[in-house]
Amino acid sequence: MTLKEKTINGLVWSFIDNFANQGIQFVVGIVLARLLSPQEFGLIGMLTIFIAVSQSFIDSGFSNALIRKKDCTNEDYSTVFYFNLSIGIIFYFLLFISAQAISVFFKEPQLKLLLQILGLSLIINSLTIIQRTILIKRINFKLQTRISVISALLSGGISITMALKGYGVWSLVAKTILGYAITSLLLWLWNKWNPIHVFSKKSFKELFGFGSKLLISGLIDTIYRNVYYLVIGKYFSAQELGYYTRADQFKTLPSQNISDVMTRVTYPVLSQLQDEPEKLKTAYKKMIKSIMLISFALMIGMCAVAEPLVITLVGIKWQPSVIYLQLLCFGGMLYPLHALNLNMLQVQGRSDLFLKLEIIKKILAIPTIIIGVFLGIKFMIMGMIVNSIIAYYLNSYWSGKFINYSTKEQIIDILPTFLISLFMGICVYLLGIILHCNHWIILFCQLCLGTVLMFSLCRILKIDAYLELNAIVIEQLKKNKNGNKQ
């Protein structure tokens, strides 16, 4: 299989993995949102930053270091595995003894036991990191897709059953822990990798040299992305945090998933082209143009249909989250660009520059947090949008220097798709204002109009990214058809 075929195959299966998994999670989330209250979602939101920061320490940048290294040995994998597991146990213990203080900080007595149980997910996840890394390095997303779907269905089904039986917030805890546990079990059963009884100091030192900077970068980014949960939980209320959490989960379905797909697939692919500058730039340009067509269309489209979407799917009690969702969509549409540009720095081996950029961007984000405390959540999200634009400039400026692909050139490449998506979004939003009927009908009409406009305008204007994606889809369909005949 050629590198192009591997890339397309990896992208197809990674998209299926993320969107099937997240699609199931999304449906489960909708059902749970109807069964549970915003306050119960807010309680879990208060603990998000502590779990997320701990997860960053557990991985410590080793996954990306292993993916980038061309000749990984079982000694490398085993060394990182034992490190991940050790850190997972240590951080679970730290969270366990800190749970009382965290509960007092938020003035929510339930948080102590919730965190002590939820923290078990750290140990479970530490067992799966190397298994996932090996599959990503092989650009094998088919197996990951199967595992993700099974895990999402089982954990989601059990969680909904618990919610129906009145377990409240504990149904959300069970969903998280069972999701990690089932995924871990299936990876160990089907991936057929086992660690050897070796911990190599040489291997650890080599990988940590690259990974340590990514650890600090990832840690800073994780704190930044989750600190808003902490600020809202502390200075507002569990209910208000519940509204924000629901809006963020809606936004995350397209934005973060596209970013995750591109990060997982493009990093190993681009790493294989790191010694061929011209091919690297060509592949990179195609990736950016194609992925931003999808991102702009989905995020601007979601912003336009936000009100009927929220009310239709999770009910009128969640209506206060609509404005948060609309604002978060504008901040989230650039996430895939951030991911691609930062991937390029890692491909070039510049984890030091990666770290410096993260520090600069997060220092610039401090005023946003202060604004949130004094002026409210809406102003805080507006600040996040401004930070996202500044972060894109910094990321693209430095990554572009390595392959002679400037920020200006990137913007010229993605501007047509942005303008088409914006026009589509305005038309769809105006349709929602004009129509006075059931929210289901409004949402259906808006989705139909948006889809027709995007496909028609891209075809009429012969947008490169659309033609490239269309060719890939047709090629894959032909292969599947021929394969079925055989």
C-alpha positions as CSV (number, residue, x, y, z in Angstrom):
1,M,0.0,0.0,0.0
2,T,1.4,3.4,-1.0
3,L,1.7,6.3,1.4
4,K,-1.2,8.1,-0.3
5,E,-3.4,5.0,0.0
6,K,-2.4,4.6,3.7
7,T,-3.3,8.2,4.3
8,I,-6.7,8.0,2.6
9,N,-7.4,4.7,4.3
10,G,-6.3,6.1,7.7
11,L,-8.4,9.2,7.2
12,V,-11.5,7.2,6.2
13,W,-11.2,4.9,9.2
14,S,-10.2,7.6,11.6
15,F,-13.2,9.7,10.5
16,I,-15.4,6.7,10.9
17,D,-13.8,6.0,14.3
18,N,-14.3,9.5,15.7
19,F,-17.7,10.2,14.2
20,A,-19.2,6.8,14.9
21,N,-17.8,6.8,18.5
22,Q,-18.7,10.5,19.1
23,G,-22.0,10.1,17.3
24,I,-22.9,7.3,19.7
25,Q,-21.6,9.5,22.6
26,F,-23.6,12.4,21.2
27,V,-26.9,10.4,21.1
28,V,-26.2,9.0,24.6
29,G,-25.5,12.5,25.8
30,I,-28.8,13.7,24.4
31,V,-30.7,11.0,26.2
32,L,-28.8,11.7,29.4
33,A,-29.4,15.4,29.1
34,R,-33.2,14.7,28.9
35,L,-33.0,12.4,32.0
36,L,-30.6,14.4,34.1
37,S,-30.3,18.1,35.2
38,P,-27.8,20.8,34.1
39,Q,-26.5,20.7,37.7
40,E,-25.5,17.0,37.5
41,F,-23.6,17.7,34.3
42,G,-22.0,20.7,36.0
43,L,-20.7,18.5,38.9
44,I,-18.8,16.4,36.4
45,G,-17.6,19.5,34.7
46,M,-16.0,20.8,37.9
47,L,-13.8,17.7,38.0
48,T,-12.8,17.8,34.3
49,I,-9.7,19.9,34.7
50,F,-8.3,17.6,37.4
51,I,-8.8,14.4,35.3
52,A,-7.5,16.1,32.2
53,V,-4.3,17.5,33.8
54,S,-3.6,14.1,35.3
55,Q,-4.0,12.4,31.9
56,S,-1.4,14.8,30.4
57,F,1.2,13.7,33.0
58,I,0.4,10.1,32.3
59,D,1.2,10.3,28.6
60,S,4.0,12.8,29.1
61,G,4.5,13.3,25.4
62,F,5.8,9.8,24.9
63,S,3.2,8.8,22.4
64,N,4.2,11.4,19.9
65,A,7.9,10.7,20.5
66,L,7.2,7.0,19.7
67,I,5.2,7.8,16.6
68,R,7.9,10.1,15.3
69,K,10.7,7.6,15.9
70,K,11.2,5.5,12.8
71,D,12.7,2.4,14.4
72,C,10.9,1.7,17.6
73,T,11.7,-1.5,19.5
74,N,9.7,-3.5,22.0
75,E,12.1,-2.2,24.6
76,D,11.0,1.4,23.8
77,Y,7.3,0.4,24.0
78,S,7.8,-1.5,27.3
79,T,9.7,1.3,28.9
80,V,7.0,3.8,28.2
81,F,4.3,1.4,29.2
82,Y,5.7,0.9,32.7
83,F,6.3,4.6,33.1
84,N,2.6,5.4,32.0
85,L,1.3,2.8,34.5
86,S,3.4,4.1,37.4
87,I,2.4,7.7,36.8
88,G,-1.3,6.7,36.5
89,I,-1.2,5.0,39.9
90,I,0.6,8.0,41.5
91,F,-1.8,10.6,40.1
92,Y,-4.8,8.5,41.2
93,F,-3.4,8.5,44.7
94,L,-2.9,12.3,44.6
95,L,-6.5,12.9,43.4
96,F,-7.8,10.5,46.0
97,I,-6.2,12.4,48.9
98,S,-7.0,15.8,47.4
99,A,-10.7,15.0,46.8
100,Q,-11.8,16.6,50.1
101,A,-10.0,19.9,49.5
102,I,-11.5,20.0,45.9
103,S,-15.0,19.4,47.3
104,V,-14.5,22.3,49.8
105,F,-13.1,24.6,47.1
106,F,-16.3,24.2,45.0
107,K,-18.6,24.0,48.1
108,E,-20.1,20.8,46.7
109,P,-19.9,17.8,49.2
110,Q,-20.7,15.2,46.5
111,L,-17.4,15.9,44.6
112,K,-15.2,14.0,47.1
113,L,-16.6,10.6,46.4
114,L,-17.3,11.4,42.7
115,L,-13.6,12.2,42.2
116,Q,-12.3,9.3,44.1
117,I,-14.3,6.9,41.9
118,L,-13.9,8.8,38.6
119,G,-10.1,8.9,39.2
120,L,-9.9,5.2,38.6
121,S,-10.1,6.0,34.9
122,L,-6.5,7.3,35.1
123,I,-5.1,3.9,35.9
124,I,-7.3,2.2,33.3
125,N,-6.3,4.6,30.6
126,S,-2.6,4.3,31.4
127,L,-2.9,0.7,30.4
128,T,-4.1,1.5,26.9
129,I,-1.8,4.4,25.7
130,I,0.9,2.1,24.2
131,Q,-1.7,-0.1,22.6
132,R,-3.2,2.9,20.8
133,T,0.2,4.4,19.9
134,I,1.2,1.1,18.1
135,L,-2.0,1.2,16.1
136,I,-1.6,4.9,15.2
137,K,2.0,4.3,14.2
138,R,0.8,1.6,11.8
139,I,-1.9,3.9,10.6
140,N,-4.3,1.2,11.5
141,F,-7.6,2.8,12.5
142,K,-9.9,0.0,11.5
143,L,-9.4,-1.9,14.7
144,Q,-9.6,1.2,16.8
145,T,-13.0,2.0,15.1
146,R,-14.4,-1.4,16.0
147,I,-13.2,-1.1,19.6
148,S,-14.5,2.5,20.0
149,V,-17.9,1.7,18.7
150,I,-18.4,-1.4,20.9
151,S,-17.1,0.6,23.9
152,A,-19.4,3.5,23.3
153,L,-22.5,1.4,22.8
154,L,-21.9,-0.7,25.9
155,S,-20.9,2.1,28.3
156,G,-23.6,4.4,26.9
157,G,-26.3,1.7,27.2
158,I,-25.4,1.0,30.8
159,S,-25.2,4.7,31.6
160,I,-28.7,5.4,30.2
161,T,-30.1,2.4,32.2
162,M,-28.6,3.8,35.4
163,A,-30.1,7.2,34.7
164,L,-33.5,5.7,34.1
165,K,-33.2,3.9,37.5
166,G,-32.5,7.2,39.3
167,Y,-28.7,7.0,39.8
168,G,-28.3,10.6,38.7
169,V,-24.8,11.9,38.4
170,W,-23.4,8.4,39.0
171,S,-24.6,7.3,35.6
172,L,-22.2,9.9,34.1
173,V,-19.3,8.5,36.2
174,A,-20.1,4.9,35.1
175,K,-20.2,6.0,31.5
176,T,-16.6,7.3,31.7
177,I,-15.1,4.5,33.7
178,L,-16.8,1.7,31.7
179,G,-15.8,3.4,28.4
180,Y,-12.1,3.3,29.4
181,A,-12.4,-0.2,30.8
182,I,-14.0,-1.8,27.8
183,T,-11.7,0.0,25.4
184,S,-8.6,-1.2,27.4
185,L,-9.9,-4.8,27.6
186,L,-10.5,-5.0,23.8
187,L,-7.2,-3.4,22.9
188,W,-5.3,-6.0,25.0
189,L,-7.4,-8.8,23.5
190,W,-7.2,-7.8,19.8
191,N,-3.9,-5.8,19.4
192,K,-1.7,-8.7,20.4
193,W,1.1,-6.6,22.0
194,N,2.6,-7.5,25.4
195,P,5.3,-5.7,27.3
196,I,8.6,-7.4,28.0
197,H,10.2,-7.2,31.5
198,V,12.5,-4.3,30.6
199,F,12.8,-0.7,31.6
200,S,15.6,0.9,29.5
201,K,17.1,4.1,31.0
202,K,18.6,4.8,27.6
203,S,15.3,4.5,25.8
204,F,13.6,6.6,28.4
205,K,16.1,9.4,28.2
206,E,16.0,9.5,24.4
207,L,12.2,9.6,24.2
208,F,11.8,12.0,27.1
209,G,14.2,14.4,25.5
210,F,11.6,15.0,22.8
211,G,8.5,14.1,24.8
212,S,9.2,16.3,27.9
213,K,8.7,19.5,25.9
214,L,5.4,18.1,24.5
215,L,4.4,17.2,28.1
216,I,4.8,20.7,29.3
217,S,3.1,22.1,26.1
218,G,0.2,19.6,26.4
219,L,-0.1,20.4,30.1
220,I,-0.3,24.1,29.5
221,D,-2.9,23.6,26.7
222,T,-4.9,21.2,28.8
223,I,-5.1,23.6,31.7
224,Y,-6.0,26.4,29.3
225,R,-8.8,24.4,27.7
226,N,-10.3,23.2,31.0
227,V,-9.7,26.2,33.3
228,Y,-12.9,27.7,32.1
229,Y,-14.8,24.8,33.7
230,L,-13.0,25.6,37.0
231,V,-13.7,29.4,36.7
232,I,-17.4,28.9,35.9
233,G,-17.8,26.2,38.6
234,K,-16.2,28.4,41.2
235,Y,-17.6,31.9,40.4
236,F,-21.0,31.0,39.0
237,S,-22.9,27.8,39.7
238,A,-23.1,24.1,38.9
239,Q,-26.2,24.8,36.7
240,E,-24.5,27.5,34.7
241,L,-21.5,25.2,34.2
242,G,-23.9,22.5,33.1
243,Y,-25.2,24.9,30.3
244,Y,-21.6,25.7,29.3
245,T,-20.7,22.0,29.3
246,R,-23.6,21.1,27.1
247,A,-22.7,23.8,24.6
248,D,-19.1,22.7,24.6
249,Q,-20.1,19.1,24.0
250,F,-22.2,20.1,21.0
251,K,-19.3,22.2,19.6
252,T,-16.8,19.5,20.3
253,L,-18.5,16.9,18.1
254,P,-17.4,18.5,14.8
255,S,-14.4,20.7,15.8
256,Q,-12.4,18.6,18.3
257,N,-13.1,15.4,16.4
258,I,-11.9,16.8,13.1
259,S,-8.7,18.0,15.0
260,D,-8.2,14.6,16.6
261,V,-8.6,12.8,13.3
262,M,-6.1,15.1,11.5
263,T,-3.6,14.9,14.4
264,R,-3.8,11.1,14.6
265,V,-3.5,10.5,10.8
266,T,-1.4,13.4,9.5
267,Y,1.3,13.1,12.2
268,P,2.6,9.6,11.2
269,V,2.0,10.4,7.5
270,L,3.9,13.7,7.5
271,S,6.6,12.2,9.7
272,Q,7.3,9.8,6.8
273,L,7.8,12.8,4.5
274,Q,10.0,14.8,6.8
275,D,13.1,14.4,4.6
276,E,11.3,15.4,1.4
277,P,10.4,19.1,1.7
278,E,8.5,19.5,-1.6
279,K,6.3,16.5,-1.1
280,L,5.7,17.5,2.5
281,K,4.5,21.0,1.5
282,T,2.2,19.6,-1.2
283,A,0.6,17.1,1.1
284,Y,0.3,19.7,3.8
285,K,-1.5,22.2,1.6
286,K,-4.0,19.6,0.4
287,M,-4.7,18.6,4.0
288,I,-5.3,22.2,5.2
289,K,-7.6,23.1,2.3
290,S,-9.7,19.9,2.5
291,I,-10.0,19.8,6.3
292,M,-10.9,23.5,6.6
293,L,-13.7,23.1,4.1
294,I,-15.2,20.5,6.4
295,S,-14.5,22.5,9.5
296,F,-15.9,25.8,8.3
297,A,-19.1,24.2,6.9
298,L,-19.8,22.2,10.0
299,M,-19.0,24.9,12.6
300,I,-20.7,27.8,10.9
301,G,-23.7,25.6,10.0
302,M,-24.0,24.5,13.7
303,C,-23.9,28.1,14.8
304,A,-26.8,28.9,12.4
305,V,-29.0,26.1,13.6
306,A,-28.0,26.3,17.3
307,E,-31.4,27.2,18.7
308,P,-33.6,24.6,17.0
309,L,-30.8,22.0,17.4
310,V,-30.6,22.4,21.2
311,I,-34.3,22.7,21.8
312,T,-35.1,19.7,19.5
313,L,-32.4,17.4,20.9
314,V,-32.2,18.1,24.6
315,G,-35.2,20.1,25.4
316,I,-36.3,23.7,26.4
317,K,-34.6,23.4,29.8
318,W,-31.2,23.7,28.0
319,Q,-32.1,26.9,26.0
320,P,-29.7,29.1,28.0
321,S,-26.8,27.1,26.4
322,V,-27.7,28.3,22.9
323,I,-25.8,31.6,23.0
324,Y,-22.8,29.8,24.4
325,L,-22.9,27.2,21.6
326,Q,-23.1,29.9,18.9
327,L,-20.0,31.8,20.3
328,L,-18.0,28.6,20.9
329,C,-18.6,27.5,17.2
330,F,-16.6,30.6,16.0
331,G,-13.8,29.8,18.5
332,G,-13.8,26.1,17.5
333,M,-13.7,26.4,13.8
334,L,-9.9,27.0,13.8
335,Y,-9.0,24.0,16.0
336,P,-8.1,21.8,13.0
337,L,-5.7,24.5,11.7
338,H,-4.1,24.7,15.1
339,A,-3.7,20.9,15.2
340,L,-2.1,20.7,11.7
341,N,0.3,23.6,12.2
342,L,1.5,22.2,15.6
343,N,1.8,18.8,14.0
344,M,4.3,20.3,11.5
345,L,6.5,21.6,14.4
346,Q,6.6,18.1,15.8
347,V,7.4,16.5,12.4
348,Q,10.3,18.9,12.2
349,G,11.5,17.8,15.6
350,R,10.9,21.3,17.1
351,S,9.2,20.4,20.4
352,D,11.2,23.3,21.9
353,L,9.5,25.8,19.7
354,F,6.2,24.0,20.3
355,L,6.6,24.6,24.0
356,K,7.6,28.3,23.6
357,L,4.5,29.0,21.5
358,E,2.3,27.3,24.0
359,I,3.7,29.4,26.9
360,I,3.3,32.6,24.9
361,K,-0.3,31.8,23.8
362,K,-1.4,30.9,27.2
363,I,0.0,34.0,28.8
364,L,-2.0,36.0,26.3
365,A,-5.1,34.1,27.4
366,I,-4.9,35.2,31.0
367,P,-7.0,38.4,30.4
368,T,-9.7,36.2,29.0
369,I,-10.1,34.3,32.3
370,I,-10.1,37.6,34.2
371,I,-12.8,38.9,31.9
372,G,-14.9,35.8,32.6
373,V,-14.7,36.3,36.3
374,F,-15.8,40.0,36.2
375,L,-18.0,40.3,33.0
376,G,-19.5,36.9,32.6
377,I,-19.3,33.8,30.5
378,K,-20.3,35.3,27.2
379,F,-17.5,37.8,27.3
380,M,-15.1,35.1,28.3
381,I,-16.0,33.1,25.2
382,M,-15.5,36.2,23.0
383,G,-12.1,36.5,24.5
384,M,-11.5,32.8,23.6
385,I,-12.3,33.6,19.9
386,V,-9.7,36.4,19.9
387,N,-7.2,34.1,21.5
388,S,-7.9,31.4,18.8
389,I,-7.1,33.9,16.0
390,I,-3.9,35.0,17.7
391,A,-2.9,31.4,18.3
392,Y,-3.5,30.5,14.6
393,Y,-1.2,33.3,13.5
394,L,1.6,32.3,15.8
395,N,1.3,28.6,14.9
396,S,1.1,29.1,11.2
397,Y,3.9,31.7,11.1
398,W,6.5,29.3,12.7
399,S,5.3,26.0,11.1
400,G,5.2,27.7,7.7
401,K,8.8,28.8,7.9
402,F,10.0,25.2,7.8
403,I,8.3,24.4,4.5
404,N,8.0,27.8,2.9
405,Y,4.2,28.0,3.5
406,S,3.4,31.4,5.0
407,T,0.4,32.4,7.0
408,K,-0.7,34.7,4.1
409,E,-0.6,31.7,1.7
410,Q,-2.6,29.5,4.1
411,I,-5.3,32.2,4.5
412,I,-5.5,32.6,0.7
413,D,-5.9,28.9,0.4
414,I,-8.8,28.6,2.9
415,L,-10.5,32.0,2.3
416,P,-12.8,30.8,-0.5
417,T,-14.2,27.9,1.7
418,F,-14.7,30.3,4.6
419,L,-16.7,32.8,2.5
420,I,-18.8,30.1,1.0
421,S,-19.5,28.6,4.5
422,L,-20.3,32.1,5.9
423,F,-22.8,32.8,3.1
424,M,-24.4,29.4,3.7
425,G,-24.6,30.1,7.5
426,I,-26.2,33.5,7.0
427,C,-28.8,32.1,4.6
428,V,-29.6,29.2,7.0
429,Y,-29.8,31.5,10.1
430,L,-32.2,33.8,8.2
431,L,-34.4,30.9,7.2
432,G,-34.7,30.0,10.9
433,I,-35.9,33.5,11.7
434,I,-38.4,33.5,8.8
435,L,-40.0,30.2,9.6
436,H,-42.6,30.1,12.4
437,C,-43.4,26.4,13.1
438,N,-42.2,23.3,15.0
439,H,-38.5,23.3,15.8
440,W,-38.1,19.9,14.2
441,I,-39.4,21.3,10.9
442,I,-37.2,24.4,11.2
443,L,-34.1,22.3,11.9
444,F,-34.9,20.0,8.9
445,C,-35.4,22.9,6.5
446,Q,-32.2,24.6,7.7
447,L,-30.1,21.4,7.3
448,C,-31.5,20.8,3.8
449,L,-30.8,24.4,2.7
450,G,-27.3,24.4,4.1
451,T,-26.4,21.1,2.5
452,V,-27.7,22.1,-0.9
453,L,-25.9,25.5,-0.8
454,M,-22.5,24.1,0.2
455,F,-22.5,21.4,-2.4
456,S,-23.8,23.6,-5.1
457,L,-21.5,26.6,-4.5
458,C,-18.4,24.4,-4.2
459,R,-19.2,22.6,-7.4
460,I,-20.1,25.8,-9.3
461,L,-17.0,27.6,-8.1
462,K,-14.8,24.5,-8.6
463,I,-13.3,24.7,-5.1
464,D,-10.1,22.7,-5.1
465,A,-10.7,21.2,-1.7
466,Y,-14.2,20.0,-2.7
467,L,-12.9,18.5,-5.9
468,E,-10.1,16.7,-4.1
469,L,-12.5,15.3,-1.4
470,N,-15.1,14.3,-4.1
471,A,-12.4,12.5,-6.1
472,I,-11.3,10.6,-2.9
473,V,-14.9,9.6,-2.1
474,I,-15.6,8.4,-5.7
475,E,-12.3,6.4,-5.7
476,Q,-13.1,4.7,-2.4
477,L,-16.6,3.9,-3.6
478,K,-15.3,2.3,-6.7
479,K,-12.7,0.3,-4.7
480,N,-15.5,-0.9,-2.4
481,K,-17.7,-1.8,-5.4
482,N,-14.9,-3.7,-7.1
483,G,-14.0,-5.5,-3.9
484,N,-17.6,-6.6,-3.4
485,K,-17.8,-8.0,-6.9
486,Q,-14.7,-10.0,-6.3
